[in-house]
Amino acid sequence: MKGTSVAFEAANVRSAAQNTRSAVLDRRLLILGLWVFAGYYLGCKVGFALTFKPHPVSVLWPPNSVLVAALLLTPPRSWWLVLLVALPAHFAAQLQSHVPPLMILCWFISNSSEAVIGAGLMRYLVGGPIRFTTLRNVGLFCLCVVFIGPFLSSFLDAAFVVWNHWGQDGYWELIRIRLSSNAVSALIIVPLIVTWVTNGVQPLRTASRSPYLEACAVFLGLLAVSYAVLYELRSGADLALLFLPLPFLLWAAVRFGALGTSTAISIVGFLAIWSASHGHGPFSDETAEQSALSIEIFLIGLAIPLLFLSAVIEERVTGETELRESESRFRIVADAAPVLIWMAGVDKLCTFFNKPWLDFTGRSMKQEL
């Protein structure tokens, strides 16, 4: 009877643990669904707000990038939920624009295909958590998410538009417009979401006052200079003035890594597109198609080098930290060893010695160095 009682209690404990894990998983899936729905819906609204009038040219289409970021941050077994939740958000936003339901469904298929291709290929090649802290990860991101995903899905999207007789643009022109628009969206939005979700909240909680003040100085200065250049600057002005935000962008990349770089790029990108869509700034004197293409080339040329720069800095900082930790561990082991350890270099008489050596020689560390 005693053995039966123990087994029964153990079964109850396992059942309670399984119920707890199930409740936590259900809560996480619910939160994930709410965030994806809200992000996708708001992304559609932002995309419509940044459309160049009178021609419906979208320079930035955030919903696809929101979907890619959600897939990069969730395990593949939960992708069905991400796509399922995005579907009603897609219909809710598009129906308000008087788009036929069949065209809305076709667009969702092409948007989903872009997200699945880009995120799936990147997760397969990276083989681990997605971080913008190494050159390899940034390179794979630019290849898979920025180029391959939008490129392959653009053929499907353009075919859907032509098949539904929606719009006046030709097939190859539709591919070009969609490819450049989605590439810019991926460069601006995906790193912003991924970096803030993965390592953006914790540094804010643990940072001291000095990094907060420096971050405020960087981003307020960037916002002020970008507003002056991208909104107040009139058409026909010297285009060299477009490089004025660059020092603040470099500052953000050097001091705050991938998190600062993605945030800074998003500030410049949204401000450039918003200004041009409202008839302000150096990109507003051309036709809608020409202005959109000029902004896209400007942002792509700005974002890609900065992402690679921040990755180089992150790799260097990580390497220096690992080296210090390795040296610290070696120092502890060497000091505890019951032997005398002394090392010499080519250009230096003494490069390392342990505590027993100091005790044996009776000298201090400064004297040995």
N, C-alpha and C positions, 0 to 999 in steps of 0.2 A: 504493500500500500504506500509505503514511503517513497519507493522509486516511482510509482505512478504519479504521486503528488508532485514530485520534483519535475518529472517530464511535462506534466500539465502546466506547471508554472512557467517552465521554459518556453512552452508553446505559446502561452499568453504573452510573454515578453516579446517573442519574435513577432507575434501578430500585432502587438502595440507598436513595435518599431516600424513594421511595414506600413501600418496605418499612418504613422507620423510622416514617414517618407512620402507616402502618397499624397498626404495633405499639403506638404511643402511643395511637391512637384506640381500639384494642381494650382497652388497659389502662384508659383512662378510662371506657369503657362498662362494664367489669367492676366498677370501683370504684363507679360510679353505681348499677349494679344492686344491689350489696351494701348500699349506704347506703339505697336506697329500700326494699328488702326489710326491713332491720332497723328503719328508721324506721316503716314502715307497721305491722309486726307489734307493735313496742313501743307504737305509738300505740293500737292496738286494746286492748292490755293495760291501758294507762293509762285508756282510756275505760271499760272494764269495771270497773276499780278505783274510778272516780269516779261510779259509778252509785248513785243514791239507792235505798236499800232501805226497805220491801219492794217498792215499785213500781219497775219497771225504767226509770227516767227518767234519761237521760244528759244531764247539763248540758254536758259537754264531750266532743266526739268527735274526737280528734286525727288519725286516719288520713286523713280527707278533706283536712285542712289540710296534712299532710305531702305528699300527692299534689299539691296546688295549688302548694306551694313548690317541689317538684321540677320541675314543668312550667314555672314561672316562671324557674327557673335553667338550664334546658336548652333548646337550640334545638328548634323544632317537629319537625324531622326525627328527633329521638330520643325523641319522646313515646311512640311505639309500645313502645319498650323499657321506659319507666317504667311504663306500664300493664300490660305483660306481666309484669314482675317483681312488681308489687303484687298480681297475682291469686293466686299461691300463698300469699303472706303473708296475704291476706284469708281464704282458705279455712283456712289453718293456725290462725288465731286464732279464727275463728267456729265451726269444727267442735268446738272444746273447750267451747263454750257450748251444745252440743246443739241447734243451729239446723238445720233441714232444708236440704239442699244447694240446692234450688231457691230458697229464700229467701235463702241466702247469695249465689247468683249474681245474683239480682235486686238485692240491696243493693250489690253491686260495680258493677253497671251504673249505678245511681243515683249512687253515690259518684264514679264515673269521669265521669259526665255533669256533675256539679257542678264537678269540677276542670277539665275541658276547657272548659266554658262560661266560668268565671271567669278562668282563666289565658289562654285564647285571646282573650277580649274585651279583657283588660287589655293584653296584649302588642300587639294590633292598635292600640289607642288610644294607648299610650305610644310605640310605634315605636322602641324602643331598650332599653338595659339597664334592668332593673327596680331602682329605688332609692327608698327612702322619705325622700328628701332635698328634695323639692319639694312645694308645696301641690297641684300638678296631679296628681302621682303618688299622693299619699295620697288625694286625692279620688277618682281613678279606682279605686284599690284598694277604698275603702269602697263605691263604686257597683258595681263588677264582681264582686269576690271576696267581699265581705261580704254584699251584698244580692242581686244578680241571679243569681249562680251558685246559692246555697242556695235562693233563691225558686223559680226555674224547676225545679230538680231535686227540690224537695220535693213537687211534684205527682206526679212519676213515682214517687218513693219511697213516698208514701202509697198510690198506686194498687197498687203491688206488695204492700204489706202487707195491704191489704184483699183483693186477689186471692188471696193465699196464706192468708187467714184466720189471720193471725199477730197476736195481741193483741186487746184489747177496745176500744181507742180508735177513735173515728170518723175519717172521712176528713179533715175540716177540723181536728180536734184534732191529728192526726198531722202535718199540714202546719205548724201553729203550733209544735209541739214541735221538729220537725226544723229549721225555719227559725231559731229562736232559738238552738238548740244549735250549729248549724254556723256561724252568724254570730259567736258568741262564740269558737268555736274558731279561726276565720279571723283575728279580731282579735288573739288571744293568740299563736298559733303561727306563722302565716305570716310576719309581720314579724320574729319572733325568728329563724327559720331563715334567711330571706333576708339580713337584716342581718349575721348572724354569718358566713355563707358568703361574702358579697361584700366586707365590709370589717371583719370582726371579728378575724381572726387577725393581720393585719399590724400594726395599732396595738398589740397586745399585745407584739409582738416589738420594736418600736421605741420604745415609751413609756419615759419615765424613771420614777424611783421615786415622784415626787410624784403623778402621775395614778393610779398603782397604789394608793397610800395613800388618796387621795380616793375612788376607786371602792370600795375595801373599806369605808370609812366610810359611804358612801351605801348600799350594798346590805346591809351588816350591820345598819345602823340601820333600813332599810326592813323587813328580815326580822324584826327584834325587835319593831318597832311593829306590823307586820301580824299577827304571831303573837299579840301581846297583844290586839289588837282583833278579829281574825277567828277566833281559837281560844279564848282565855280569856274573852272578853266573853260574859256570859250573856244569855240571851233576856230581852227586856223592858227592856234597858238603853237609854240615850239613843243613838239612831241617829246623832246628830251626831258621836259618837266614831268613826264610820266614816271621817271625813275626816282622822283623825290621820296616816295614811300619805301624805297629799297633799304635804306639804312635801318629803319624800324623793323622791316621784315627780317633782315640779317640779325638784328638784335634779338628778336623773338626766337629765331632758330638757334642761335648760339647759346642763349641763356636758358631757354625753356624747352628745347628739343622738339620732338614731334608734336607734343601738345601745343606748344606756343606757335609752331609753324602752321599747323592746320587751322588754328584759331585766327591767326593773322591773315592767311590766305583767304579765309571765308569773309573776313571784314572787307578786304579789298575787292573780292569778287562780287559780293552782293551790292556793294556801293557802286561799282562800275556799271553793273547791269541795271540797277535801279535808276541811276542818274540818266543813262542813255535812253531807257524806256520812257522817261518823263521829259525828254528833250533837252537835257543838260549835259555838260561835259564835252570832252574832245571827240567822243564817238557819236555825237548826235547830228552831225551835218551830212551824213550819207543816207542812202536808202536803208530800209529796215534790214534787208539781207546783207548789205555791205557792213552796216554797223554791227550786226550780230557776229559776222565772221571776224571783223577786226577785234572785237572784245574777246572772242574765243581764242584767237591766236595770241593775244596779249596775256590772257590768264593762263593758257597752257604753257607759254614760254616762261611765265613767272613761277608757276606752281611746281613744275617738275624739278627744276634745279634746286629749289628750296627744300623739297621733300628729300632729295638725295643728300643735301648738305646737312639737314637735321639728322639723317640716319648715320652719316659719318661721325657726327659729334656724339650721338648716342652710343655708337660702337666704341668710340675712344673712351668715353666716360665709363662705360661698362668694363672695358678692358683694364683701365687703371684701377677701378674698384676691385676687380677680381685679383689683380696683381698684388694690391695691398693686403687683401685678405689672405692670399697664398703666402706672402712674406711673413705675415703675422703668425700663421699656423706653423710655418717652418721655424720661426724664432722660438715659439713655445716648445716645440719638440727638441730643438737644438739645445736650449737652455736646460732642459730636463735630462739630457743625455749625460751619462757618467764618463765622458771623454772630452778631450780638448779639441775644439774645432776652430780652425783659423784658415781663411781663404785670402788669396792674393790675386789681383788682376794684372793685366798687361801694363796699364799706365798708372797703377795705384798699388802701393805695398800691401795694404790691408783693405779688403772689401767686406769681410764678414768675420765675426768671432762670436763665440757663445759665452755664457756667464761663467762656466768653469774655467775658461781661458783667462777671464778677467780676475777671477779669484786666485788662480795660479800665479799670474804675473803681478798681481797687486796693483794693476793700473786701472784707470777709469776709462769709460767709453770715449770721452773727449780726447784723452791722451793717445788712445789707439788710433783714432781717426785723424 
